[in-house]
Amino acid sequence: MVFMVFMVMEGFTIEQQQYLKGFTSGIAAHRDLPFLGQNARGQFTNAPEESVEPTVYGTPVDELSKEESIKYEQNGLDCWDSLMSQAQKGEFAEGGDLFRFKFYGLFHVKPAQDSYMLRARIPGGQMTSAQFRGMAEVAEDWGGGFCDLTNRNNLQIREIMPENTIHVLNKIVNLGLTSRGSGADNVRNITATPTTGFDQQELIDVTPYALGMHHAILNNRDLYGLPRKFNIAFDSGGVISACADTNDIGFYAVELKEGEHGLDAGVYFRMQLCGITGHKQFASDSGVLLKPDEAIPVAAALMRVFIEHGNRTNRKKARLKYLVDDWGVQKLLDETQKKLAFPLCYLEEDACVKMKPKVKHSHLGVYEQKDGQYYVGLSIDEARMNSESMKLIADLAERYGRGEIRLTVWKSLIIPGVAEEDLEALKKGIVDAGYYYSGTAISGGLIACTGNTGCKFAATNTRGQATEIKEYLDGKVELDQPINIHLTGCNHSCAQHYIGDIGMMGVKLKDEDGNSLEGYNIVLGGGVDDDQYVARDAFKSIPFEKVPPLIESLLNYYLTNRQGKETFAQFSRTMDLEAFQETQNKIAS
């Protein structure tokens, strides 16, 4: 008598799978059953007696990309013993562990720096002052004595040596934070409107959803199995942009009026998909309208579809965008629907109340909250804070605020919950700490990636050159409207140069004698949210020494030729570049 055994292992613990594997192997040995094969997810399947080529979600193992092969050999979450061993020996990771350590947020950034950079996970950019002070202590004790603010509401610590990695990771967990999944092929830090919960304009407090998404990722091991990195953002409808439309999934709060389209009145999320501005693409509306409590299960289901069907052979084609390019949005949603216990609701975008415009540079300055208190946004030069200053800011947040700090995607921070009578004392404390509670029309939107002082991919010193641009333009150009200038060191576009009024991508150049120069390709007219636009190509291969005067000329040309209160973005999207160049040539001659 022949017994046929078919077992689906999903849902079992590792211990249960090991037990069942041994149990069924024993049966097969005594009953002459067919060999039970195991697929890439650790599930058992009926298989013929001859060997079957192993696959990862249908991709043969010998066709996997380098990074996929590393993950196939060992899951990045399982490298803790290697982390411990390397720390004890005081040695950097080698081979596949260089990639796996990114699952714990550790990046060996050689040759820019022969040390580790650690990226935390701070969902929605929301921190207590104690956590902020604790991160300063981590940087002071085991890093370079400073933290960098990122454009994902996040913090990074640099100059960590191998022997200190475990101290850093343990201290972060003790602070109530984590770095798990903050690098490699994982869902990156969940971003959100930084003023959510106290924003006068917002439709809903998205804090529970940003936190819920964060914990859903941390507690579902399979959600660490993505083919490539993945970004998710929640926009509350508030005054400050979270750049949600630059994410793989962007949830935008919208409002429906009572009785419309057979749906209850209230606040919903519209789901946008496939933002990847480094590839000149914003997220676009999917047609799906979600109740707020449906957002997390839908995102998880969609990610699982991406996990099962995303490209694992070509890293350049492994983002969600490329799966949708192959399938179309509707097939992606149909496959997502199969994993849900409730039907997706489709509703045309025009049926929702139009999103209120964002206020440019509202991440800086003093603003009233909906509860009558105030928040104060701080400008951080080069998005870098030393440990001592961080402690001072944490003290100010406790003394004059509610002991909370919010990080923004604009590489700035916010102290909320300030009583009106405490505003002047707080502003003085901010200045005494070496920071500002306002910015100029230019400095308030000057964004730079890490640059070649800390990143091996960057062609230019973006941080230092952003400061040079600010200092050069100070006093030379007086703008009555704020603009954003974004400097990114390479085509990865970590500073999202395509959404800047003026966007700059670093390139290596040669002078007439063959000497290496740092330069930029420049794009114009970018915007996000209600002013969404991919910046247009304008100038190629400009040596940096010529960039500040070029920007000065651009801004003056705008002030001279604009129509009324036309913004720089509106003007530059249609400006005659040849006419501008002719003006430049006349000035030069």
PALUMKOL-196990 format. One record per residue (C-alpha): x, y, z; residue in three letters; residue number from 1. Coordinates in Angstrom, 2 decimals, m for minus. Layout:
X; Y; Z; ALA; NUM
...
//
This chain:
0.00; 0.00; 0.00; MET; 1
1.37; 3.40; m1.00; VAL; 2
0.61; 6.47; 1.08; PHE; 3
0.69; 9.89; m0.58; MET; 4
1.78; 12.68; 1.76; VAL; 5
1.38; 16.37; 0.98; PHE; 6
2.26; 18.92; 3.59; MET; 7
2.10; 22.71; 3.50; VAL; 8
4.49; 24.10; 6.07; MET; 9
3.48; 27.74; 6.05; GLU; 10
2.36; 28.80; 9.52; GLY; 11
4.48; 26.25; 11.38; PHE; 12
7.39; 27.27; 13.58; THR; 13
10.95; 26.29; 12.61; ILE; 14
10.92; 23.64; 15.34; GLU; 15
7.63; 22.21; 14.04; GLN; 16
8.97; 22.16; 10.48; GLN; 17
12.09; 20.31; 11.58; GLN; 18
9.99; 17.76; 13.49; TYR; 19
7.64; 17.21; 10.57; LEU; 20
10.54; 16.93; 8.15; LYS; 21
12.04; 14.15; 10.23; GLY; 22
8.66; 12.50; 10.70; PHE; 23
7.79; 12.42; 7.01; THR; 24
11.29; 11.33; 6.04; SER; 25
10.90; 8.39; 8.36; GLY; 26
7.60; 7.43; 6.77; ILE; 27
9.07; 7.73; 3.29; ALA; 28
11.98; 5.47; 4.21; ALA; 29
9.70; 2.71; 5.40; HIS; 30
6.82; 3.07; 2.93; ARG; 31
8.76; 3.62; m0.31; ASP; 32
7.05; 6.96; m0.72; LEU; 33
8.19; 9.54; m3.30; PRO; 34
10.92; 11.91; m2.12; PHE; 35
9.55; 15.01; m0.42; LEU; 36
11.27; 18.09; m1.86; GLY; 37
11.50; 21.48; m0.19; GLN; 38
10.97; 24.76; m1.97; ASN; 39
12.62; 28.12; m1.29; ALA; 40
10.08; 29.06; 1.38; ARG; 41
10.81; 25.96; 3.41; GLY; 42
7.57; 24.26; 2.29; GLN; 43
7.46; 20.57; 1.41; PHE; 44
6.09; 19.44; m1.93; THR; 45
5.59; 16.16; m3.72; ASN; 46
8.56; 15.66; m6.04; ALA; 47
9.78; 12.90; m8.35; PRO; 48
12.57; 10.64; m7.22; GLU; 49
15.09; 12.39; m9.48; GLU; 50
16.56; 15.58; m8.09; SER; 51
14.67; 18.80; m8.75; VAL; 52
16.49; 22.06; m9.39; GLU; 53
15.99; 24.34; m6.37; PRO; 54
14.33; 27.68; m6.98; THR; 55
13.51; 30.87; m5.11; VAL; 56
9.91; 31.69; m5.94; TYR; 57
10.34; 30.05; m9.32; GLY; 58
13.76; 31.51; m10.16; THR; 59
16.44; 28.79; m10.50; PRO; 60
19.14; 29.22; m7.88; VAL; 61
21.91; 29.36; m10.48; ASP; 62
20.17; 32.36; m12.10; GLU; 63
19.90; 34.44; m8.93; LEU; 64
21.65; 37.79; m8.66; SER; 65
24.65; 38.01; m6.34; LYS; 66
22.60; 39.47; m3.49; GLU; 67
19.85; 36.90; m3.92; GLU; 68
22.44; 34.12; m3.79; SER; 69
23.78; 35.55; m0.54; ILE; 70
20.28; 35.55; 0.95; LYS; 71
19.66; 32.03; m0.32; TYR; 72
22.80; 30.80; 1.46; GLU; 73
21.68; 32.40; 4.74; GLN; 74
18.86; 34.74; 5.64; ASN; 75
20.20; 38.12; 6.69; GLY; 76
18.25; 37.91; 9.95; LEU; 77
20.29; 34.84; 10.89; ASP; 78
23.72; 36.50; 10.89; CYS; 79
23.74; 37.46; 14.58; TRP; 80
26.41; 34.89; 15.43; ASP; 81
28.63; 36.35; 12.70; SER; 82
28.01; 39.83; 14.06; LEU; 83
29.06; 38.66; 17.53; MET; 84
32.13; 36.88; 16.20; SER; 85
33.32; 39.84; 14.14; GLN; 86
32.77; 42.19; 17.08; ALA; 87
34.80; 39.96; 19.38; GLN; 88
37.64; 39.84; 16.85; LYS; 89
37.35; 43.53; 16.02; GLY; 90
37.11; 42.75; 12.33; GLU; 91
34.82; 43.97; 9.57; PHE; 92
32.39; 41.67; 7.80; ALA; 93
33.62; 39.69; 4.84; GLU; 94
31.98; 38.08; 1.82; GLY; 95
28.22; 37.67; 2.02; GLY; 96
28.09; 39.08; 5.55; ASP; 97
28.86; 42.53; 4.12; LEU; 98
25.35; 42.38; 2.66; PHE; 99
23.68; 40.43; 5.47; ARG; 100
24.80; 42.88; 8.16; PHE; 101
22.62; 45.48; 6.43; LYS; 102
19.64; 43.48; 7.73; PHE; 103
20.70; 44.87; 11.12; TYR; 104
21.24; 48.34; 9.68; GLY; 105
25.05; 48.15; 9.55; LEU; 106
26.77; 49.40; 6.38; PHE; 107
30.53; 49.14; 5.88; HIS; 108
31.02; 52.38; 3.96; VAL; 109
34.60; 51.80; 2.81; LYS; 110
36.35; 53.38; 0.91; PRO; 111
34.60; 56.63; 1.89; ALA; 112
35.07; 55.70; 5.57; GLN; 113
36.62; 52.50; 6.94; ASP; 114
33.89; 52.07; 9.51; SER; 115
30.24; 51.13; 9.85; TYR; 116
27.30; 53.43; 9.42; MET; 117
24.19; 52.45; 11.34; LEU; 118
20.72; 53.38; 10.14; ARG; 119
17.93; 53.20; 12.71; ALA; 120
14.19; 52.61; 12.27; ARG; 121
12.13; 55.49; 13.67; ILE; 122
8.56; 55.01; 12.37; PRO; 123
7.00; 58.29; 11.36; GLY; 124
10.09; 60.06; 12.65; GLY; 125
8.55; 60.16; 16.14; GLN; 126
10.95; 60.05; 19.09; MET; 127
10.82; 60.80; 22.77; THR; 128
13.43; 63.23; 24.03; SER; 129
14.93; 60.32; 26.00; ALA; 130
15.38; 58.33; 22.77; GLN; 131
16.90; 61.34; 21.03; PHE; 132
19.32; 61.83; 23.92; ARG; 133
20.06; 58.10; 23.88; GLY; 134
21.00; 58.19; 20.20; MET; 135
23.35; 61.07; 20.99; ALA; 136
24.96; 58.89; 23.66; GLU; 137
25.37; 56.01; 21.19; VAL; 138
27.10; 58.33; 18.72; ALA; 139
29.26; 59.79; 21.48; GLU; 140
30.29; 56.47; 23.04; ASP; 141
30.75; 54.30; 19.94; TRP; 142
30.43; 56.48; 16.84; GLY; 143
31.80; 59.72; 15.47; GLY; 144
30.05; 61.91; 18.03; GLY; 145
27.29; 63.04; 15.66; PHE; 146
24.06; 61.89; 14.03; CYS; 147
22.86; 62.58; 10.50; ASP; 148
19.23; 63.31; 9.72; LEU; 149
17.89; 61.53; 6.62; THR; 150
15.07; 62.13; 4.16; ASN; 151
13.13; 59.19; 5.58; ARG; 152
12.35; 60.76; 8.99; ASN; 153
15.37; 58.92; 10.32; ASN; 154
18.79; 59.07; 12.00; LEU; 155
22.14; 57.57; 11.04; GLN; 156
25.28; 57.14; 13.14; ILE; 157
28.70; 56.92; 11.50; ARG; 158
32.27; 55.91; 12.34; GLU; 159
31.32; 52.79; 14.29; ILE; 160
34.15; 50.26; 14.59; MET; 161
33.52; 46.48; 14.46; PRO; 162
34.16; 45.88; 18.17; GLU; 163
31.39; 48.34; 19.06; ASN; 164
28.59; 47.08; 16.81; THR; 165
26.94; 44.87; 19.43; ILE; 166
27.06; 47.66; 22.02; HIS; 167
25.32; 49.93; 19.52; VAL; 168
22.65; 47.43; 18.54; LEU; 169
21.85; 46.52; 22.14; ASN; 170
21.69; 50.15; 23.28; LYS; 171
19.28; 51.03; 20.47; ILE; 172
16.96; 48.20; 21.47; VAL; 173
17.14; 49.33; 25.11; ASN; 174
16.02; 52.76; 23.94; LEU; 175
12.88; 51.21; 22.43; GLY; 176
14.19; 51.54; 18.88; LEU; 177
15.60; 49.07; 16.37; THR; 178
17.63; 48.90; 13.19; SER; 179
16.34; 45.54; 11.91; ARG; 180
15.53; 45.69; 8.24; GLY; 181
16.72; 49.27; 7.79; SER; 182
19.04; 48.25; 4.95; GLY; 183
19.38; 45.69; 2.16; ALA; 184
16.25; 44.27; 0.50; ASP; 185
13.76; 45.30; 3.14; ASN; 186
10.98; 47.77; 3.82; VAL; 187
12.77; 50.94; 4.88; ARG; 188
11.73; 53.28; 7.66; ASN; 189
8.00; 54.05; 7.50; ILE; 190
7.60; 57.77; 6.86; THR; 191
4.65; 59.98; 7.77; ALA; 192
3.52; 63.57; 8.06; THR; 193
5.78; 64.89; 10.84; PRO; 194
3.07; 67.07; 12.38; THR; 195
0.44; 64.34; 12.47; THR; 196
m1.69; 64.37; 15.59; GLY; 197
m1.45; 68.14; 16.09; PHE; 198
m1.59; 69.53; 12.52; ASP; 199
m4.44; 72.01; 12.03; GLN; 200
m4.97; 71.00; 8.41; GLN; 201
m4.77; 67.20; 8.61; GLU; 202
m7.70; 64.82; 8.16; LEU; 203
m6.49; 61.99; 10.38; ILE; 204
m3.71; 61.18; 12.83; ASP; 205
m1.67; 58.60; 10.92; VAL; 206
0.53; 57.68; 13.89; THR; 207
m1.30; 54.38; 14.62; PRO; 208
m0.94; 53.30; 10.99; TYR; 209
2.74; 54.19; 10.66; ALA; 210
3.46; 52.34; 13.93; LEU; 211
1.20; 49.44; 12.94; GLY; 212
2.98; 49.04; 9.61; MET; 213
6.34; 49.21; 11.39; HIS; 214
5.40; 46.39; 13.78; HIS; 215
3.76; 44.29; 11.07; ALA; 216
7.08; 44.27; 9.23; ILE; 217
9.16; 43.55; 12.33; LEU; 218
6.97; 40.62; 13.34; ASN; 219
6.48; 38.88; 9.99; ASN; 220
9.68; 37.19; 8.92; ARG; 221
8.49; 36.67; 5.35; ASP; 222
8.26; 40.46; 4.87; LEU; 223
12.07; 40.54; 5.03; TYR; 224
12.18; 38.47; 1.84; GLY; 225
11.75; 41.25; m0.73; LEU; 226
13.60; 41.23; m4.06; PRO; 227
14.72; 44.84; m3.46; ARG; 228
14.17; 47.74; m1.06; LYS; 229
10.64; 49.03; m0.55; PHE; 230
9.27; 52.36; 0.74; ASN; 231
5.93; 53.13; 2.41; ILE; 232
4.60; 56.50; 3.57; ALA; 233
1.44; 57.87; 5.20; PHE; 234
0.23; 61.41; 4.46; ASP; 235
m2.32; 62.75; 6.93; SER; 236
m3.37; 65.64; 4.70; GLY; 237
m1.29; 67.92; 6.91; GLY; 238
0.56; 71.08; 6.04; VAL; 239
4.05; 69.54; 5.68; ILE; 240
4.85; 67.22; 2.80; SER; 241
5.98; 63.69; 3.59; ALA; 242
6.80; 63.14; m0.12; CYS; 243
4.52; 60.10; m0.04; ALA; 244
4.29; 60.08; m3.83; ASP; 245
7.98; 59.15; m4.05; THR; 246
7.30; 55.80; m2.32; ASN; 247
6.43; 52.33; m3.59; ASP; 248
3.19; 52.69; m1.62; ILE; 249
1.87; 56.08; m0.63; GLY; 250
m1.26; 56.30; 1.52; PHE; 251
m2.93; 59.72; 1.19; TYR; 252
m5.72; 60.69; 3.57; ALA; 253
m8.81; 61.90; 1.71; VAL; 254
m12.36; 62.82; 2.67; GLU; 255
m15.72; 61.65; 1.37; LEU; 256
m18.88; 63.63; 1.95; LYS; 257
m21.97; 61.99; 3.43; GLU; 258
m24.04; 59.81; 1.14; GLY; 259
m21.69; 59.84; m1.84; GLU; 260
m21.21; 56.70; m3.93; HIS; 261
m22.93; 54.49; m1.36; GLY; 262
m20.03; 54.87; 1.06; LEU; 263
m20.11; 56.23; 4.59; ASP; 264
m18.88; 59.77; 5.06; ALA; 265
m15.47; 60.06; 6.60; GLY; 266
m11.75; 59.83; 6.05; VAL; 267
m10.18; 57.16; 3.86; TYR; 268
m6.79; 56.45; 2.29; PHE; 269
m6.15; 56.54; m1.41; ARG; 270
m3.35; 54.17; m2.36; MET; 271
m0.68; 55.36; m4.77; GLN; 272
1.85; 52.93; m6.25; LEU; 273
5.33; 52.78; m7.73; CYS; 274
7.03; 56.03; m6.82; GLY; 275
10.72; 55.88; m7.68; ILE; 276
11.87; 59.41; m8.48; THR; 277
15.44; 58.33; m9.17; GLY; 278
13.86; 56.73; m12.24; HIS; 279
11.77; 59.85; m12.95; LYS; 280
8.51; 58.33; m11.78; GLN; 281
6.06; 59.44; m9.09; PHE; 282
3.59; 57.08; m7.47; ALA; 283
0.27; 57.16; m9.30; SER; 284
m3.23; 56.62; m8.02; ASP; 285
m4.26; 52.96; m8.08; SER; 286
m8.00; 53.63; m8.02; GLY; 287
m8.24; 51.90; m4.63; VAL; 288
m9.97; 53.59; m1.69; LEU; 289
m9.28; 52.09; 1.74; LEU; 290
m10.75; 52.40; 5.19; LYS; 291
m7.85; 53.40; 7.43; PRO; 292
m7.72; 50.02; 9.18; ASP; 293
m7.42; 48.28; 5.80; GLU; 294
m4.17; 50.00; 4.84; ALA; 295
m1.78; 47.70; 6.72; ILE; 296
m3.24; 44.36; 5.57; PRO; 297
m3.42; 45.63; 1.97; VAL; 298
0.20; 46.78; 2.07; ALA; 299
1.30; 43.44; 3.54; ALA; 300
m0.66; 41.49; 0.90; ALA; 301
0.76; 43.60; m1.91; LEU; 302
4.29; 43.14; m0.62; MET; 303
3.78; 39.37; m0.52; ARG; 304
2.76; 39.45; m4.17; VAL; 305
5.94; 41.41; m4.89; PHE; 306
7.97; 38.88; m2.90; ILE; 307
6.57; 35.99; m4.92; GLU; 308
6.81; 37.59; m8.36; HIS; 309
9.49; 40.29; m8.25; GLY; 310
12.64; 39.98; m10.35; ASN; 311
15.46; 38.12; m8.56; ARG; 312
17.96; 37.97; m11.41; THR; 313
18.48; 41.62; m12.36; ASN; 314
18.89; 44.13; m9.53; ARG; 315
18.14; 47.02; m11.88; LYS; 316
14.71; 45.54; m12.59; LYS; 317
13.87; 44.35; m9.07; ALA; 318
11.74; 47.26; m7.81; ARG; 319
7.94; 47.17; m7.70; LEU; 320
7.78; 49.57; m10.65; LYS; 321
9.15; 46.94; m13.00; TYR; 322
6.71; 44.24; m11.91; LEU; 323
3.90; 46.70; m12.64; VAL; 324
5.51; 47.60; m15.96; ASP; 325
5.26; 43.90; m16.88; ASP; 326
1.86; 43.18; m15.38; TRP; 327
m0.07; 46.42; m15.24; GLY; 328
m1.60; 47.82; m12.05; VAL; 329
m4.80; 45.80; m12.27; GLN; 330
m3.07; 42.41; m12.30; LYS; 331
m1.04; 43.46; m9.25; LEU; 332
m4.25; 44.43; m7.47; LEU; 333
m6.01; 41.23; m8.56; ASP; 334
m3.18; 39.14; m7.12; GLU; 335
m3.25; 41.24; m3.95; THR; 336
m7.00; 40.67; m3.64; GLN; 337
m6.42; 36.90; m3.50; LYS; 338
m4.54; 37.38; m0.23; LYS; 339
m7.18; 39.52; 1.47; LEU; 340
m10.23; 38.60; 3.53; ALA; 341
m12.17; 41.68; 2.37; PHE; 342
m12.83; 43.16; m1.09; PRO; 343
m10.85; 46.11; m2.38; LEU; 344
m12.99; 49.17; m2.99; CYS; 345
m12.46; 51.09; m6.23; TYR; 346
m13.50; 54.70; m6.57; LEU; 347
m12.45; 57.39; m9.03; GLU; 348
m10.06; 59.94; m7.60; GLU; 349
m12.27; 62.91; m8.49; ASP; 350
m14.96; 61.64; m6.13; ALA; 351
m12.77; 62.52; m3.15; CYS; 352
m12.36; 66.01; m1.72; VAL; 353
m9.24; 67.53; m3.25; LYS; 354
m6.14; 67.46; m1.06; MET; 355
m5.24; 70.82; 0.44; LYS; 356
m1.95; 72.28; m0.80; PRO; 357
1.19; 71.77; 1.23; LYS; 358
2.98; 74.84; 2.57; VAL; 359
6.56; 75.00; 1.37; LYS; 360
9.17; 75.18; 4.16; HIS; 361
6.49; 74.79; 6.85; SER; 362
8.89; 72.35; 8.52; HIS; 363
10.74; 75.44; 9.79; LEU; 364
9.50; 78.19; 12.09; GLY; 365
6.74; 78.59; 14.68; VAL; 366
3.20; 77.35; 13.97; TYR; 367
0.06; 76.96; 16.04; GLU; 368
m1.23; 73.44; 16.63; GLN; 369
m4.88; 72.45; 16.58; LYS; 370
m4.85; 72.25; 20.41; ASP; 371
m3.73; 75.88; 20.78; GLY; 372
m0.12; 75.03; 21.58; GLN; 373
2.74; 75.49; 19.11; TYR; 374
5.39; 73.52; 17.29; TYR; 375
8.80; 74.87; 16.37; VAL; 376
10.75; 73.58; 13.36; GLY; 377
14.56; 73.68; 13.49; LEU; 378
16.97; 74.16; 10.60; SER; 379
19.97; 71.81; 10.83; ILE; 380
23.02; 72.80; 8.78; ASP; 381
24.16; 69.90; 6.59; GLU; 382
21.58; 67.72; 8.43; ALA; 383
24.24; 66.80; 11.00; ARG; 384
24.02; 67.26; 14.78; MET; 385
26.80; 66.68; 17.26; ASN; 386
26.02; 64.70; 20.40; SER; 387
26.22; 67.64; 22.79; GLU; 388
23.78; 69.70; 20.73; SER; 389
21.38; 66.76; 20.50; MET; 390
21.34; 66.53; 24.29; LYS; 391
20.63; 70.24; 24.55; LEU; 392
17.72; 69.93; 22.10; ILE; 393
16.37; 66.95; 24.07; ALA; 394
16.52; 69.05; 27.23; ASP; 395
14.63; 71.88; 25.50; LEU; 396
11.94; 69.48; 24.29; ALA; 397
11.41; 68.31; 27.87; GLU; 398
11.53; 71.77; 29.45; ARG; 399
9.33; 73.64; 27.00; TYR; 400
7.58; 70.96; 24.95; GLY; 401
6.02; 67.60; 25.73; ARG; 402
9.25; 65.60; 25.68; GLY; 403
8.89; 64.66; 22.03; GLU; 404
10.87; 65.29; 18.84; ILE; 405
9.67; 64.77; 15.28; ARG; 406
12.03; 64.19; 12.35; LEU; 407
11.01; 65.32; 8.86; THR; 408
11.82; 64.11; 5.35; VAL; 409
13.37; 67.56; 4.83; TRP; 410
16.25; 66.66; 7.18; LYS; 411
15.03; 68.95; 9.93; SER; 412
13.33; 68.38; 13.27; LEU; 413
10.30; 69.68; 15.14; ILE; 414
9.64; 70.28; 18.83; ILE; 415
5.85; 70.07; 19.43; PRO; 416
3.59; 70.91; 22.35; GLY; 417
5.04; 74.31; 23.30; VAL; 418
2.93; 76.77; 25.29; ALA; 419
2.78; 80.28; 23.89; GLU; 420
4.42; 81.75; 26.97; GLU; 421
7.42; 79.42; 26.49; ASP; 422
8.10; 80.21; 22.84; LEU; 423
10.65; 82.96; 23.39; GLU; 424
12.63; 80.90; 25.89; ALA; 425
12.64; 77.94; 23.52; LEU; 426
13.76; 80.04; 20.57; LYS; 427
16.61; 81.46; 22.61; LYS; 428
17.59; 77.95; 23.70; GLY; 429
17.63; 76.77; 20.08; ILE; 430
19.94; 79.60; 19.03; VAL; 431
22.17; 79.01; 22.04; ASP; 432
22.45; 75.35; 20.98; ALA; 433
23.76; 76.48; 17.59; GLY; 434
20.61; 76.03; 15.48; TYR; 435
17.85; 78.17; 13.99; TYR; 436
14.07; 78.11; 14.13; TYR; 437
13.72; 79.60; 10.63; SER; 438
15.53; 79.58; 7.35; GLY; 439
15.95; 81.86; 4.36; THR; 440
14.01; 81.23; 1.17; ALA; 441
17.04; 79.26; m0.02; ILE; 442
18.57; 77.66; 3.06; SER; 443
15.19; 76.37; 4.27; GLY; 444
15.01; 73.97; 1.34; GLY; 445
18.66; 73.10; 0.77; LEU; 446
18.87; 69.30; 0.86; ILE; 447
21.98; 67.18; 0.30; ALA; 448
22.74; 63.46; 0.49; CYS; 449
25.76; 62.16; 2.42; THR; 450
28.15; 62.79; m0.46; GLY; 451
31.56; 61.28; m1.11; ASN; 452
32.82; 61.97; 2.41; THR; 453
30.63; 59.13; 3.62; GLY; 454
29.30; 57.20; 0.62; CYS; 455
31.28; 55.19; m1.91; LYS; 456
28.76; 55.83; m4.68; PHE; 457
28.78; 59.64; m4.52; ALA; 458
30.84; 61.55; m7.09; ALA; 459
30.74; 64.84; m5.21; THR; 460
30.99; 66.36; m1.74; ASN; 461
27.32; 67.27; m1.64; THR; 462
27.15; 68.37; 2.00; ARG; 463
30.09; 70.73; 1.81; GLY; 464
29.05; 72.09; m1.57; GLN; 465
25.49; 72.72; m0.36; ALA; 466
26.99; 74.90; 2.36; THR; 467
29.12; 76.71; m0.22; GLU; 468
26.03; 77.40; m2.33; ILE; 469
24.18; 78.79; 0.68; LYS; 470
27.07; 81.02; 1.68; GLU; 471
27.58; 82.23; m1.89; TYR; 472
23.92; 83.15; m2.43; LEU; 473
23.46; 84.76; 0.99; ASP; 474
22.99; 88.48; 0.39; GLY; 475
23.24; 88.15; m3.40; LYS; 476
19.66; 87.04; m4.16; VAL; 477
16.51; 88.12; m2.30; GLU; 478
13.58; 85.79; m2.96; LEU; 479
10.02; 86.44; m1.82; ASP; 480
9.08; 82.77; m2.20; GLN; 481
10.87; 79.69; m0.87; PRO; 482
12.60; 77.24; m3.21; ILE; 483
14.15; 73.80; m2.77; ASN; 484
17.65; 72.97; m3.99; ILE; 485
18.53; 69.26; m3.84; HIS; 486
22.06; 67.90; m4.27; LEU; 487
22.54; 64.17; m4.79; THR; 488
25.92; 62.56; m5.31; GLY; 489
24.94; 59.88; m7.84; CYS; 490
22.08; 58.46; m9.88; ASN; 491
20.68; 56.62; m6.85; HIS; 492
19.16; 60.03; m6.06; SER; 493
19.03; 59.67; m2.28; CYS; 494
18.40; 63.43; m2.08; ALA; 495
15.62; 63.09; m4.69; GLN; 496
16.99; 65.75; m7.02; HIS; 497
14.11; 65.32; m9.48; TYR; 498
11.65; 66.86; m7.00; ILE; 499
13.72; 69.99; m6.32; GLY; 500
13.06; 73.40; m7.83; ASP; 501
16.74; 73.07; m8.68; ILE; 502
18.06; 69.52; m8.64; GLY; 503
21.71; 68.57; m8.96; MET; 504
23.25; 65.13; m9.57; MET; 505
26.97; 64.73; m8.98; GLY; 506
29.25; 63.64; m11.84; VAL; 507
33.01; 63.24; m12.27; LYS; 508
34.58; 65.53; m14.86; LEU; 509
38.02; 66.17; m16.35; LYS; 510
39.61; 69.56; m16.96; ASP; 511
41.70; 70.38; m20.04; GLU; 512
44.76; 68.84; m18.42; ASP; 513
42.98; 65.61; m17.54; GLY; 514
42.64; 66.40; m13.84; ASN; 515
39.56; 65.10; m12.03; SER; 516
36.84; 67.63; m11.16; LEU; 517
33.57; 67.42; m9.28; GLU; 518
30.55; 68.64; m11.17; GLY; 519
26.81; 68.37; m11.58; TYR; 520
24.01; 67.72; m14.03; ASN; 521
21.25; 70.20; m13.22; ILE; 522
17.47; 69.79; m13.56; VAL; 523
14.77; 72.39; m13.00; LEU; 524
11.15; 72.67; m11.89; GLY; 525
10.53; 69.60; m9.72; GLY; 526
7.72; 69.33; m7.18; GLY; 527
5.66; 66.88; m5.12; VAL; 528
2.11; 66.33; m3.90; ASP; 529
m0.25; 69.01; m5.25; ASP; 530
2.65; 70.46; m7.29; ASP; 531
3.93; 67.14; m8.59; GLN; 532
6.41; 67.38; m11.45; TYR; 533
9.56; 65.54; m12.54; VAL; 534
12.23; 68.19; m13.04; ALA; 535
13.36; 68.82; m16.61; ARG; 536
16.96; 68.37; m17.75; ASP; 537
18.67; 71.75; m18.10; ALA; 538
22.47; 71.73; m17.81; PHE; 539
25.00; 68.93; m18.18; LYS; 540
28.45; 68.45; m16.69; SER; 541
28.87; 71.80; m14.95; ILE; 542
32.06; 72.02; m12.84; PRO; 543
31.10; 72.87; m9.27; PHE; 544
33.03; 76.13; m9.25; GLU; 545
30.58; 77.38; m11.88; LYS; 546
27.45; 76.10; m10.12; VAL; 547
26.88; 78.84; m7.48; PRO; 548
27.11; 81.71; m9.99; PRO; 549
24.89; 79.74; m12.40; LEU; 550
22.22; 79.36; m9.70; ILE; 551
22.52; 83.07; m8.89; GLU; 552
21.94; 83.92; m12.57; SER; 553
18.99; 81.52; m12.77; LEU; 554
17.30; 83.08; m9.76; LEU; 555
17.85; 86.62; m10.97; ASN; 556
16.59; 85.68; m14.44; TYR; 557
13.47; 84.27; m12.76; TYR; 558
12.90; 87.43; m10.70; LEU; 559
13.24; 89.59; m13.82; THR; 560
11.06; 87.55; m16.17; ASN; 561
8.38; 85.86; m14.07; ARG; 562
4.71; 86.67; m14.41; GLN; 563
3.23; 88.13; m11.22; GLY; 564
3.75; 85.79; m8.26; LYS; 565
4.72; 82.86; m10.45; GLU; 566
6.79; 80.36; m8.46; THR; 567
10.28; 79.36; m9.54; PHE; 568
9.00; 75.85; m10.28; ALA; 569
6.22; 77.15; m12.52; GLN; 570
8.58; 79.53; m14.28; PHE; 571
11.42; 77.06; m14.84; SER; 572
9.16; 74.34; m16.28; ARG; 573
8.52; 76.47; m19.35; THR; 574
11.45; 78.89; m19.40; MET; 575
13.38; 79.24; m22.65; ASP; 576
16.78; 77.78; m21.78; LEU; 577
18.33; 79.11; m24.99; GLU; 578
17.17; 82.63; m24.20; ALA; 579
18.65; 82.30; m20.72; PHE; 580
21.94; 81.09; m22.19; GLN; 581
22.04; 84.00; m24.59; GLU; 582
21.61; 86.35; m21.64; THR; 583
24.49; 84.62; m19.91; GLN; 584
26.71; 84.93; m22.97; ASN; 585
26.02; 88.66; m23.21; LYS; 586
26.93; 89.13; m19.56; ILE; 587
30.14; 87.13; m20.03; ALA; 588
31.17; 89.16; m23.08; SER; 589
//
